[in-house]
Amino acid sequence: MLKPIFKLTYGSKDITKDVSRFVTNIDYTDFEHGQSDEINITFEDSELLWQSAWIPCKGDALGLSIGYEGQKLLNCGRFEIDELEYETPPDTITVKALATSIKKSLRQKNAVAYENKTLKQIATEIAKKHGLKIVGSIADVKIQRITQNQQKDLTFLKNLAEEYGYIFKITADSLVFYETEKLKSATPTKIFNKKDLSRINLSEKTSQKYKAVQVSYHNPKTGKTLKTTVKNPGVITGDTLKISARCENKQQAILKAKAAITKGDTGIEGSIELIGNQYLVAGINIELKGIGHFSGKYHVTQARHTIDKSSGYKTILEVKSC
């Protein structure tokens, strides 16, 4: 029988053996887009160690890996302690930490005007400011002017990425951009039958697959309203979604139309739960079988891994059909 294990470091020291008997729950959440990965670790504290000599400090660094004994562990990354929570009875301390890649400076509000830049140049400029490098292919779309109006760099990048059909994730030293359309079209890496899952919660939304998206935008040079239409590949019948958007040129309108198509194509979403699987991470595609109308290909937007002293290791995935 597989034995769930974890490895925990504090600063540069491996503290796994010292703290294992006190750990009652470890919860790691891997987000796909624009949000900090996080961990929550709960310690039983009947000996009052965590309230005195062993109490950690906000800002201290934690490293976490989880999985099964004898197998490759999932390296969850490095985290910075953000919050301590005490509860009784019984006495417990929960340490909450955010991925160190999401620096405090990324969460500070800024007012910046970007002029005559490409989307890639804006992303690169923000990445360099925080000591990060850009990874991934970003379209060379020109932006005459866009203002970051008292927004956090993290929020500004998230909104900008979504607007042009990208998702992004900040790793230890990189700002990684992915094309949403390409991610969702990738081949599923895992197939699960109904019997493989301990819980399924899926709901079909009222959204529909549009055969095309028409974007209306104002041309600042001529003062005229222009329209650009992008067809949805593989969809023959259906409605055309008509939207108005702020675009400076046709290239921007096409990218925003494609982003709207990708967003509108998601009809089923929800969550599934299964025995802990350290190979399941946010950003992959999976296939569900044996659930009738709800069978098919799904994109994982969030992966949560929990090791609990009483209930063992489980993985919960947030998914959207694709």
Secondary structure, DSSP 8 states (H G I E B T S, - for coil): ---EEEEEEETTEE-HHHHGGGEEEEEEEEESSSS--EEEEEEE-TT--TTTTT---TT-EEEEEEEETTS--EEEEEEEEEEEEEETTTTEEEEEEEETTS-GGGGSEEEEEEEEEEHHHHHHHHHHHTT-EEES-----EEEEEEEEEEEHHHHHHHHHHHTTEEEEE-SSEEEEEEHHHHHHS--SEEEEGGGEEEEEEEE-S----SEEEEEEE-TTT--EEEEEEE-TT--SS-EEEEE---SSHHHHHHHHHHHHHHHT--EEEEEEEE--TT--TT-EEEEESSGGG-EEEEEEEEEEEEETTTEEEEEEEEEE-
